[in-house]
Amino acid sequence: MVTLKEEASIEIEVKKSRFIARAIPISSLEEIKALVQEERAAHPGANHVVHAAVVGPKGDLYSYSDDREPKNTAGRPALEVLKGSGITNILILIIRYFGGTLLGTGGLVKAYGQSVRELIPLLLTEELIDKTTFTVSVEYSLFEVLKLHLTALNAEIINEEFATNVTITATLPTDTIEELKRYVQDLTSGKSTLAVISQSLSGAPL
């Protein structure tokens, strides 16, 4: 599975109706309600704010809504296209401004599905892997050397705190954490150790 790295949007027009599709990274289905409400507030003149979402390490948690469009003509076709993409932890919102011409059930299914199909190629994704967040403190003289090594291991620096020593908080693919522990031990002659803060599934650049 891959996960969405950043937001993206696209707009299409079908018989003068505007369909604005937005992709947003999420980590749980509980986030959806607030995001839908935010979108309604941002588009007070829109007729519908439809959503489709896929969440979880296996991409097996789903949510969708037709938002007053005829049943299974909006959120469901959008979800089916999204499920076929192999992307998880993603919410797609489709904002419709009615253009005055009824599309019919078949036209709605096609338009909402098309919105997602045209959005997916624009999405920047990452491989979903196991990551560990950690902290480590070293002397100032070792800071640059350690930081270069972290970069080589594809670590993502979250914070750097400069006090008596330099404390780095970062995230790293879990399968390299033991190697880093040994490196820190050798680099500091056993004076510094790496402390694990948390472990979770998240994205890594493809």
LOSELUM-185360 format. One record per residue (C-alpha): x, y, z. Coordinates in steps of 0.2 Angstrom, whole numbers, padded with zeros to 4 digits, always signed. Layout:
BEGIN
XYZ;...
// end
This chain:
BEGIN
+0000+0000+0000;+0005+0018-0002;-0001+0033+0007;-0005+0051+0002;+0009+0063+0006;+0001+0080+0003;-0015+0088-0002;-0020+0090-0021;-0035+0095-0030;-0043+0096-0048;-0059+0103-0055;-0069+0096-0070;-0085+0103-0078;-0099+0092-0084;-0114+0100-0092;-0110+0116-0083;-0109+0108-0066;-0093+0110-0057;-0085+0096-0048;-0070+0101-0037;-0061+0085-0030;-0048+0087-0016;-0037+0074-0009;-0032+0075+0010;-0021+0064+0020;-0029+0057+0035;-0025+0043+0048;-0042+0039+0055;-0060+0039+0049;-0064+0050+0064;-0056+0064+0056;-0068+0065+0041;-0083+0073+0049;-0073+0089+0054;-0065+0090+0037;-0082+0089+0028;-0089+0103+0039;-0073+0113+0035;-0076+0111+0016;-0095+0115+0018;-0089+0132+0027;-0077+0135+0013;-0090+0132-0001;-0106+0139+0006;-0113+0140-0012;-0110+0122-0016;-0125+0110-0018;-0116+0094-0012;-0100+0090-0003;-0097+0071-0006;-0084+0061+0002;-0074+0044+0000;-0060+0038+0011;-0049+0023+0013;-0039+0021+0029;-0028+0008+0038;-0012-0002+0035;-0021-0014+0023;-0032-0001+0016;-0048-0010+0022;-0057+0004+0032;-0069+0014+0021;-0081+0028+0022;-0092+0037+0009;-0107+0048+0008;-0118+0053-0007;-0123+0069+0003;-0141+0070-0004;-0137+0065-0022;-0147+0049-0027;-0141+0034-0017;-0125+0026-0024;-0122+0039-0038;-0108+0049-0029;-0098+0043-0014;-0099+0025-0019;-0092+0027-0037;-0079+0038-0030;-0074+0025-0017;-0073+0011-0030;-0061+0021-0040;-0051+0026-0025;-0050+0008-0019;-0043+0003-0035;-0029+0015-0033;-0020+0006-0019;-0019+0022-0009;-0023+0022+0009;-0025+0035+0023;-0034+0047+0011;-0050+0057+0010;-0057+0063-0006;-0070+0077-0005;-0079+0081-0021;-0088+0098-0020;-0102+0100-0033;-0109+0117-0039;-0125+0113-0049;-0125+0120-0067;-0143+0119-0070;-0144+0103-0081;-0149+0087-0072;-0136+0073-0076;-0147+0058-0072;-0140+0043-0061;-0129+0037-0074;-0122+0054-0078;-0118+0057-0059;-0109+0040-0057;-0098+0045-0072;-0095+0062-0066;-0090+0058-0048;-0080+0043-0054;-0071+0054-0067;-0067+0067-0054;-0057+0054-0044;-0049+0046-0059;-0042+0063-0065;-0036+0067-0047;-0027+0051-0044;-0012+0054-0057;-0009+0070-0048;-0006+0063-0031;+0011+0062-0022;+0012+0046-0013;+0024+0037-0001;+0026+0018+0003;+0018+0014+0019;+0031+0007+0031;+0035+0004+0049;+0044+0019+0057;+0051+0023+0074;+0053+0041+0082;+0068+0043+0093;+0078+0056+0102;+0097+0056+0104;+0109+0069+0112;+0127+0072+0107;+0141+0084+0110;+0142+0099+0098;+0158+0092+0090;+0148+0076+0084;+0132+0085+0079;+0136+0087+0060;+0144+0070+0059;+0128+0062+0066;+0116+0072+0056;+0125+0067+0040;+0123+0049+0045;+0105+0052+0049;+0102+0059+0031;+0111+0044+0024;+0098+0032+0033;+0083+0043+0026;+0079+0049+0044;+0067+0064+0045;+0073+0077+0057;+0058+0083+0068;+0067+0095+0080;+0085+0100+0085;+0087+0107+0103;+0104+0116+0107;+0108+0116+0125;+0122+0109+0135;+0122+0096+0121;+0113+0095+0105;+0097+0084+0106;+0089+0078+0089;+0072+0071+0088;+0069+0061+0072;+0059+0047+0063;+0068+0033+0054;+0062+0016+0046;+0061+0004+0060;+0072-0009+0051;+0087+0003+0053;+0085+0008+0071;+0097-0005+0078;+0111+0000+0066;+0109+0018+0072;+0110+0013+0090;+0126+0004+0087;+0133+0019+0077;+0128+0031+0091;+0137+0020+0104;+0153+0019+0093;+0152+0038+0089;+0151+0044+0107;+0161+0030+0114;+0146+0024+0124;+0142+0041+0131;+0126+0043+0122;+0111+0031+0119;+0096+0032+0107;+0079+0033+0116;+0064+0027+0106;+0049+0038+0108;+0036+0029+0097;+0033+0017+0083;+0020+0018+0069;+0016+0015+0051;+0019+0030+0040;+0025+0035+0024;+0042+0034+0016;+0047+0042-0001;+0046+0030-0016;
// end
